[in-house]
Amino acid sequence: MIRVYGSRISYYAGKLEAYLRYRGMPYQLLSMIDHAKEIQAGAGAVQSPVVQLEDGRWLSDTTPILVWFESQRDGPTILPDDAGMRFVAFLLEDHADEWLWRPAMHYRWSYVQDRDHASGVLTDELMTATKGPRYLKRRMVARRQLGGFVRNDGVTDATRPHVEATAMAAYDLLEATLAERPYLLGERPTLVDFGFMGPMFRHFAMDPTPAELMRQRAPRVYTWVARMWEGNHPDTGTLVAEVDAPLAALLREACETHLVQLRENARAHAAGASHFAMEVQGCRYERLPVSRYRVWCLEELRRHWAELDAAAQASLRPHLLEPGAAVLWSDDPKTDSGYDPERLAPFNRAINVFGTGVPR
Ligand SMILES: N[C@@H](CCC(=O)N[C@@H](CS)C(=O)NCC(=O)O)C(=O)O
């Protein structure tokens, strides 16, 4: 049986588990902490999730993990056959993975009910070897997460309204898409559905504050999350052949937010900086931690874009709005993440999204 090391409230483990359930691949969810040494030695970084196959090989990072599992199958995959729509899938998945992380962490750790719940779960999962009363361990966990992933990731009084607005925009954009079809690209789930399961499932649909907002504002998204978890989806079915109105709106949001962040992060990385500032949809973020991993995310998106033929690029260009989208086809900034140069992912030596795990 496949071993999945991770947390049962983790963004990316939830995404992976939804996929494994869909494919009927039995797995065991095991503690990261109890196996941290083996994970570090085998995979290169301790993060949730890390996978170990029955033959002992280690896999990291949910995007290449899903792509690799699909490459081992015959028949229709979760990657659209159409090259242009496949690019759209990679871009929207990356947006869900990397852009919605900040609001997901903000709702979980800034609101007291959400923090109480998550700190209790993580204390019981991760602090098994730490001595001391449970309430103190919960306080340590909450301080690490709120300090590192919220305050040190640019959430302040000035940016908080935008951080929350961007999460609500995601609710509205998915709600509008699911009014048209059962899954985000059509009649069966694709990489886009699994990507959005990251933030939508283990954070927004489960943490009390955003879950209540989802029930009120985006009930279709709430039921889509449950359906995605059930995993009993059709394997065949039509996908949209081109970018339609709901997808155009999702792409616009990705160009205005995620691609701006990827560009500014890559510029700062190229300049050797540890932090950067950016303006997104009129909101100024200061002192964001540079992520080498996200430089690689940009390199991957650029590679996918460059692989498209001229006709596919031309049909997508009207939906990839500048200035944000230009980072896909311009060489500003030049990037050199140095990560996975041999293209071994998901079997390469992994790195954490931020430094050694938590933004400083
Ligand atoms: N790109 C990775 C990201 C994995 C990740 O960052 N997971 C989070 C938890 S959901 C984590 O382990 N963070 C490190 C930490 O908290 O120390 C993936 O898609 O699997």
The ligand as an SDF file (V2000), in Angstrom:
LIG
                    3D

 20 19  0  0  0  0  0  0  0  0999 V2000
    4.4970   22.1210   -3.1290 N   0  0  0  0  0  0  0  0  0  0  0  0
    4.2530   21.1860   -2.0490 C   0  0  0  0  0  0  0  0  0  0  0  0
    3.8750   21.9490   -0.7930 C   0  0  0  0  0  0  0  0  0  0  0  0
    3.7600   21.1040    0.4660 C   0  0  0  0  0  0  0  0  0  0  0  0
    3.6210   21.9910    1.7100 C   0  0  0  0  0  0  0  0  0  0  0  0
    4.1390   23.1170    1.7620 O   0  0  0  0  0  0  0  0  0  0  0  0
    2.9190   21.4970    2.7310 N   0  0  0  0  0  0  0  0  0  0  0  0
    2.7850   22.2520    3.9540 C   0  0  0  0  0  0  0  0  0  0  0  0
    1.5990   21.8030    4.7730 C   0  0  0  0  0  0  0  0  0  0  0  0
    0.0540   21.8100    3.9270 S   0  0  0  0  0  0  0  0  0  0  0  0
    4.0090   22.0240    4.8140 C   0  0  0  0  0  0  0  0  0  0  0  0
    4.3740   20.8870    5.0500 O   0  0  0  0  0  0  0  0  0  0  0  0
    4.6620   23.1090    5.2460 N   0  0  0  0  0  0  0  0  0  0  0  0
    5.9160   23.0370    5.9600 C   0  0  0  0  0  0  0  0  0  0  0  0
    5.8200   23.3790    7.4160 C   0  0  0  0  0  0  0  0  0  0  0  0
    4.7560   23.7380    7.9190 O   0  0  0  0  0  0  0  0  0  0  0  0
    6.8600   23.2570    8.0630 O   0  0  0  0  0  0  0  0  0  0  0  0
    3.1640   20.2150   -2.4930 C   0  0  0  0  0  0  0  0  0  0  0  0
    2.3850   20.5330   -3.4210 O   0  0  0  0  0  0  0  0  0  0  0  0
    3.1160   19.0780   -1.9740 O   0  0  0  0  0  0  0  0  0  0  0  0
  1  2  1  0
  2  3  1  0
  2 18  1  0
  3  4  1  0
  4  5  1  0
  5  6  2  0
  5  7  1  0
  7  8  1  0
  8  9  1  0
  8 11  1  0
  9 10  1  0
 11 12  2  0
 11 13  1  0
 13 14  1  0
 14 15  1  0
 15 16  2  0
 15 17  1  0
 18 19  2  0
 18 20  1  0
M  END
$$$$
